[in-house]
């Protein structure tokens, strides 16, 4: 399945780029239904090449399983100039999440 959603926000592109790399911002996107807790040390900012194992739960009560979140950055250009792309994808490891083969998410600034 491929879903595209494009929208304009009133924000500096560098601020948006920093927010995409913030584990706190990612957790807020999932919430309040899904909780994401690191299995080990959660980085203060995601960096290209990071692999972060997490435990996910529904409303903090129902375990959904463990997942490995991987992160990569790339840069390209379009008709408007420079485009930075943040990609995070997950490989479900355990629990109900393991019925999915992969989660692939990309956001461009």
GROMACS elastic network, one bead per residue, 0.5 to 0.9 nm:
[ bonds ]
;  ai    aj funct       b0    kb
    8    11     6  0.87476   500
    9    12     6  0.87485   500
    9    16     6  0.89418   500
   11    14     6  0.84406   500
   11    15     6  0.67839   500
   11    16     6  0.67186   500
   12    15     6  0.52465   500
   12    16     6  0.64258   500
   12    17     6  0.87588   500
   13    16     6  0.50659   500
   13    17     6  0.61416   500
   13    18     6  0.86806   500
   13   109     6  0.63354   500
   14    18     6  0.62134   500
   14    19     6  0.86216   500
   14   109     6  0.84762   500
   15    18     6  0.51375   500
   15    19     6  0.62157   500
   15    20     6  0.87705   500
   16    19     6  0.50507   500
   16    20     6  0.63273   500
   16    21     6  0.89217   500
   16   109     6  0.71238   500
   17    20     6  0.52521   500
   17    21     6  0.67433   500
   17    84     6  0.79235   500
   17    85     6  0.88571   500
   17    86     6  0.81200   500
   17   108     6  0.85676   500
   17   109     6  0.66027   500
   18    21     6  0.52968   500
   18    22     6  0.65399   500
   18    45     6  0.81622   500
   19    22     6  0.51133   500
   19    23     6  0.84926   500
   19    24     6  0.86009   500
   19    25     6  0.61977   500
   19    26     6  0.83084   500
   19    45     6  0.89597   500
   20    23     6  0.81442   500
   20    25     6  0.70828   500
   20    26     6  0.72725   500
   20    46     6  0.83604   500
   20    86     6  0.70794   500
   20   107     6  0.79055   500
   21    24     6  0.88716   500
   21    25     6  0.79402   500
   21    26     6  0.80330   500
   21    44     6  0.87258   500
   21    45     6  0.53761   500
   21    47     6  0.70850   500
   21    71     6  0.89846   500
   21    86     6  0.79138   500
   22    25     6  0.52057   500
   22    26     6  0.63711   500
   22    27     6  0.87062   500
   22    43     6  0.86359   500
   22    44     6  0.68252   500
   22    45     6  0.50062   500
   22    46     6  0.62677   500
   23    26     6  0.50058   500
   23    27     6  0.61361   500
   23    28     6  0.86401   500
   23    42     6  0.76083   500
   23    43     6  0.73343   500
   23    44     6  0.67650   500
   23    45     6  0.63353   500
   23    46     6  0.67947   500
   24    27     6  0.51210   500
   24    28     6  0.63157   500
   24    29     6  0.88027   500
   24    44     6  0.83022   500
   24    45     6  0.87971   500
   25    28     6  0.50472   500
   25    29     6  0.63508   500
   25    30     6  0.89299   500
   26    29     6  0.50975   500
   26    30     6  0.65823   500
   26    31     6  0.87663   500
   26    36     6  0.88215   500
   27    30     6  0.52594   500
   27    31     6  0.61595   500
   27    32     6  0.87827   500
   27    34     6  0.81201   500
   27    35     6  0.69054   500
   27    36     6  0.61577   500
   27    37     6  0.87062   500
   28    32     6  0.72987   500
   28    35     6  0.88610   500
   29    32     6  0.81866   500
   29    34     6  0.89360   500
   30    33     6  0.66280   500
   30    34     6  0.52683   500
   30    35     6  0.68797   500
   30    36     6  0.77992   500
   31    34     6  0.50449   500
   31    35     6  0.62577   500
   31    36     6  0.86063   500
   31    59     6  0.80269   500
   32    35     6  0.72538   500
   32    58     6  0.87278   500
   32    59     6  0.65999   500
   33    57     6  0.83165   500
   33    58     6  0.56634   500
   33    60     6  0.80945   500
   34    56     6  0.66784   500
   34    57     6  0.56704   500
   34    59     6  0.55072   500
   34    60     6  0.70997   500
   35    55     6  0.80609   500
   35    56     6  0.55258   500
   35    57     6  0.52256   500
   35    58     6  0.63473   500
   35    59     6  0.62530   500
   35    60     6  0.56992   500
   36    54     6  0.63188   500
   36    55     6  0.58802   500
   36    57     6  0.68559   500
   36    60     6  0.87036   500
   37    40     6  0.88447   500
   37    42     6  0.82782   500
   37    53     6  0.87021   500
   37    54     6  0.53935   500
   37    55     6  0.52258   500
   37    56     6  0.64413   500
   37    57     6  0.85108   500
   38    41     6  0.63730   500
   38    42     6  0.55079   500
   38    52     6  0.71063   500
   38    53     6  0.60938   500
   38    55     6  0.62916   500
   38    56     6  0.88440   500
   39    42     6  0.78205   500
   39    52     6  0.77913   500
   39    53     6  0.55134   500
   39    54     6  0.50976   500
   39    55     6  0.65258   500
   39    66     6  0.86604   500
   40    52     6  0.83428   500
   40    53     6  0.75504   500
   40    54     6  0.82091   500
   41    52     6  0.82509   500
   42    45     6  0.84516   500
   42    46     6  0.87844   500
   42    52     6  0.71129   500
   42    53     6  0.87724   500
   42    54     6  0.87929   500
   43    46     6  0.61632   500
   43    47     6  0.85079   500
   43    50     6  0.87858   500
   43    52     6  0.83299   500
   46    49     6  0.86225   500
   46    50     6  0.65589   500
   46    71     6  0.69910   500
   46    72     6  0.89314   500
   47    50     6  0.56492   500
   47    71     6  0.66998   500
   47    72     6  0.72014   500
   47    73     6  0.78568   500
   48    70     6  0.83122   500
   48    71     6  0.52796   500
   48    73     6  0.53592   500
   48    74     6  0.86451   500
   48    86     6  0.85298   500
   48    87     6  0.87894   500
   49    70     6  0.68466   500
   49    71     6  0.55834   500
   49    72     6  0.56005   500
   49    73     6  0.83218   500
   50    69     6  0.79490   500
   50    70     6  0.56126   500
   50    71     6  0.53595   500
   50    72     6  0.75277   500
   51    68     6  0.64346   500
   51    69     6  0.55713   500
   51    71     6  0.66429   500
   52    67     6  0.83244   500
   52    68     6  0.56006   500
   52    69     6  0.50780   500
   52    70     6  0.63674   500
   52    71     6  0.85823   500
   53    66     6  0.70518   500
   53    67     6  0.57436   500
   53    69     6  0.60991   500
   53    70     6  0.86713   500
   54    65     6  0.84960   500
   54    66     6  0.56002   500
   54    67     6  0.53933   500
   54    68     6  0.62228   500
   54    69     6  0.72794   500
   55    63     6  0.77196   500
   55    64     6  0.75718   500
   55    65     6  0.58175   500
   55    67     6  0.64027   500
   55    68     6  0.88805   500
   56    60     6  0.81564   500
   56    62     6  0.87241   500
   56    63     6  0.62715   500
   56    64     6  0.53938   500
   56    65     6  0.56594   500
   56    66     6  0.61462   500
   56    67     6  0.75086   500
   56    97     6  0.87477   500
   57    60     6  0.52076   500
   57    61     6  0.63285   500
   57    62     6  0.52787   500
   57    65     6  0.70719   500
   58    61     6  0.58546   500
   58    63     6  0.63800   500
   58    64     6  0.66503   500
   59    62     6  0.68934   500
   60    63     6  0.75166   500
   63    66     6  0.86640   500
   63    95     6  0.75788   500
   63    96     6  0.85871   500
   64    94     6  0.79860   500
   64    95     6  0.55462   500
   64    96     6  0.55384   500
   64    97     6  0.59930   500
   64    98     6  0.89718   500
   65    92     6  0.74298   500
   65    93     6  0.70115   500
   65    96     6  0.61850   500
   65    97     6  0.56792   500
   65    98     6  0.73977   500
   66    91     6  0.87741   500
   66    92     6  0.61676   500
   66    93     6  0.53169   500
   66    94     6  0.51681   500
   66    95     6  0.68955   500
   66    97     6  0.73783   500
   66    98     6  0.82482   500
   67    90     6  0.61146   500
   67    91     6  0.55379   500
   67    93     6  0.51851   500
   67    94     6  0.71829   500
   67    97     6  0.76211   500
   67    98     6  0.82957   500
   68    89     6  0.81514   500
   68    90     6  0.53074   500
   68    91     6  0.51928   500
   68    92     6  0.64607   500
   68    93     6  0.71334   500
   69    88     6  0.65743   500
   69    89     6  0.56673   500
   69    91     6  0.66854   500
   69    92     6  0.87014   500
   69   103     6  0.88640   500
   70    87     6  0.81727   500
   70    88     6  0.55351   500
   70    89     6  0.54159   500
   70    90     6  0.61701   500
   70    91     6  0.82750   500
   71    86     6  0.74461   500
   71    87     6  0.57315   500
   71    89     6  0.67161   500
   71    90     6  0.89405   500
   72    85     6  0.83655   500
   72    86     6  0.61958   500
   72    87     6  0.52390   500
   72    88     6  0.65316   500
   72    89     6  0.88146   500
   73    84     6  0.72640   500
   73    85     6  0.57065   500
   73    87     6  0.61632   500
   73    88     6  0.88222   500
   74    83     6  0.85724   500
   74    84     6  0.60201   500
   74    85     6  0.52710   500
   74    86     6  0.68079   500
   74    87     6  0.81929   500
   75    82     6  0.71962   500
   75    83     6  0.57468   500
   75    85     6  0.59774   500
   75    86     6  0.88865   500
   76    81     6  0.83957   500
   76    82     6  0.60915   500
   76    83     6  0.52045   500
   76    84     6  0.64743   500
   76    85     6  0.78087   500
   77    80     6  0.74541   500
   77    81     6  0.51470   500
   77    83     6  0.52202   500
   77    84     6  0.82897   500
   78    81     6  0.52960   500
   78    82     6  0.67094   500
   78    83     6  0.68910   500
   79    82     6  0.87345   500
   80    83     6  0.82783   500
   82   109     6  0.85584   500
   83   108     6  0.64368   500
   83   109     6  0.56729   500
   84   107     6  0.83605   500
   84   108     6  0.55491   500
   84   109     6  0.52502   500
   85   106     6  0.66167   500
   85   107     6  0.56346   500
   85   109     6  0.64225   500
   86   105     6  0.82976   500
   86   106     6  0.56066   500
   86   107     6  0.52468   500
   86   108     6  0.62643   500
   86   109     6  0.82735   500
   87   104     6  0.73405   500
   87   105     6  0.56737   500
   87   107     6  0.64602   500
   87   108     6  0.86647   500
   88   103     6  0.81112   500
   88   104     6  0.61546   500
   88   105     6  0.53139   500
   88   106     6  0.64016   500
   88   107     6  0.87312   500
   89   102     6  0.69654   500
   89   103     6  0.50749   500
   89   105     6  0.58156   500
   89   106     6  0.83322   500
   90   101     6  0.87955   500
   90   102     6  0.56214   500
   90   104     6  0.65503   500
   90   105     6  0.86815   500
   91    97     6  0.88584   500
   91    98     6  0.80699   500
   91   100     6  0.81671   500
   91   101     6  0.66800   500
   91   103     6  0.65918   500
   92    95     6  0.81695   500
   92    96     6  0.86646   500
   92    97     6  0.53892   500
   92    99     6  0.77931   500
   92   100     6  0.66243   500
   92   101     6  0.67782   500
   92   102     6  0.65322   500
   92   103     6  0.80248   500
   93    97     6  0.72296   500
   93    98     6  0.54746   500
   94    97     6  0.63501   500
   94    98     6  0.51377   500
   94    99     6  0.86962   500
   95    98     6  0.56262   500
   95    99     6  0.79867   500
   96    99     6  0.58508   500
   96   100     6  0.81900   500
   97   100     6  0.58108   500
   97   101     6  0.85890   500
   98   101     6  0.68298   500
   98   102     6  0.87349   500
  100   103     6  0.75607   500
